[in-house]
Amino acid sequence: MTARIPATLALGLALWLPPPATAQTDANARLHAEISRSLHAYSRLTIFDDVAITVEQGVVTLTGKVTMPFKKDEVGSRVAAMDGVRELRNDIGILPLSIEDDELRKRLARAIYGNPAFHRYAAMPNPPIHILVEHGRVTLTGVVPTELDRTLARSLAAGHGERSVTCALETR
């Protein structure tokens, strides 16, 4: 009888404790991948938008910037409806409407994706280099495979009437 009490206590404690860190990490990674696939399928996100995803124990935080308010709302609704999302923090910023910024975005897209070194990216359904323009300030985000691609994209983004260029491209 006394042996049953510690076993019952241990079972109760095991059920009460959170899952092991590796199980939680796997669940976070699966949810992150599922959200990422969903956002890649969302056709209204373009190379002029950037959304980053963070998942921690079912709490999803969205950051980045989009060109239109409805994109923030639709992305948030899309993610909030997914299985496994306990809570959503939609911290996506909205880029200001500006004819000058829109024109600069187009010039930069032509300069980068029109370059022969980046033709392979331009043909992708979701090109990896995102061009954010806010009040003439340019930020390049996304992931490219080599440091050479990163450096070339940064170089191609300069000299088009921008105030500054920040290259936040990652290499993997």
N, C-alpha and C positions, 0 to 999 in steps of 0.2 A: 504494500500500500504506500509506503514512504517513497519508493522508487517512482511511482506514478506521478507524484506531485512535482518533482523537478522536471520530469519529461513534459508534463502538461504546461508547466511554467515556461519551459524553453520553447515549446510550440507556440504558446500565446505571445511570447516576446518576439519570436521570429515573424509572426504575422503582423505584429504591430510596427516593427522596424521598417524603414524604407528599403527598397530593393538595393542590392549591391551596386556600387558605383559603375561597374562595367555594364550591368543590365540597363541602368539609367542612361549611360553614355550611348549604348546601342540604340535605345529608344529615341534619344535626342537626334542621333545621326540619321535614323530612318525617317523621322518626321522632317528634319531639315531637307533631306533628299526629296521627299514627297512634295514639300512646299516649293522647292526649287524647280522640280518638273512642272508643277502647276503654273508657276510664274513664267517659265519658258514657253508654255502653251498659250499664255495670255497675249494675244496678238497686238494689243494696244501699247504694250511696252516696246519702246524703240531704242535705238542706239543713243538717243538723247535723254533717256531715263536710266536711273540706276537704283536698284532696291537690294539691300543687304538683309540677310536673315540671321537671327540668333535664336537658338532654342535652348532652353534650360528647364528641365523637368516639366515639359509641356507648356511653358510660358514662352510665347513667340514674340520677339521684338523685331519690328521692321524699321529699317532706317534707310537713308538715301534721299534722292530727290527725283521728282517727276515733273513733267512739263504742264500737266493739267490737273485740276483738283479732282475730277471724276476718276482719274487713274488711282489716286491714293485711296479713294473710297471703295472702288471696285476690287483693288488688290486686297485691301483689308477685309472686305466681305468674303472674298474667295478663300482667304487663309483662315478666317474665323470659323468657316463652315467645315473645315477639314477635321477628320477623326484624329484624336490625340491632342488637339489644341485646347488646353485648359483655360488659357488667358491670352489675349492679344494686346500688345502695345504697338499701336500704329504711329510711329514717330517719323514717318516719311514727310519730308519737306516738299513744298511746291515752289518751283522756279517761277520768278515773276514773268508776266507777259511783257515782251519787248520785241519790237520789230528788229532792232539792231542785233539782239541776241539770237533771234531766229535766223537772220542772214549770216551771222558768224557761224552758227551751227552748220548751216548748209556748206559754207566755204570750207570748214574744217573736215566735214564728212567727205567732200570731194577730194580734198588734199590727202587725207589718210587712206580712204578706201579706193581712191582712184590711182594710188601708187601701185605699180606692178608687184611690189613685195607684199602687198596686202590684198590682192585680188582674191586669194583663196578665202580670206576672212569675209570679204564682201559677199561672196556667194553663199555663205552660211545662213540658215534661217534666223539664228540669233548671233550676229557678229560679236566677237569678244571685247572689242574696244568701245567703251561708252564715252560720249562727249557731253559733258555738263557745262553749260554756259550760264553764268549768273552775273549780270551787270558788266559784261565784257571779260569776266574772269573765267578762264577755262580750266576744267579739271578732267583729266583722262582717267577712267576707272576700268576695271575688268582684269582679265587674266590673259597673258600671252605666253607662248612656250619658251621664248628666249630673251635674254637681255638685249640682244641686237634689235629685236622687234620692239621692245620697250623704248629703247633709245631712238630708233627711227620714228616711231609714232610721236614721241615728244618733239623731235626735230621738225616733223611735218606740221605739227600744230602751231608752230611759231611763225610769226610774220604775216598774219591775216587780219590785223586790226584789233587783236585782243589786248587787254590790259596786262594780263599775266597768264602763265601756263603752269599748272601743277600736274605732275605726272604721278598718279597714284596707281598706275598699272602694276600688277603683280606678275611674277614669272613662276611657272610650275612646269 
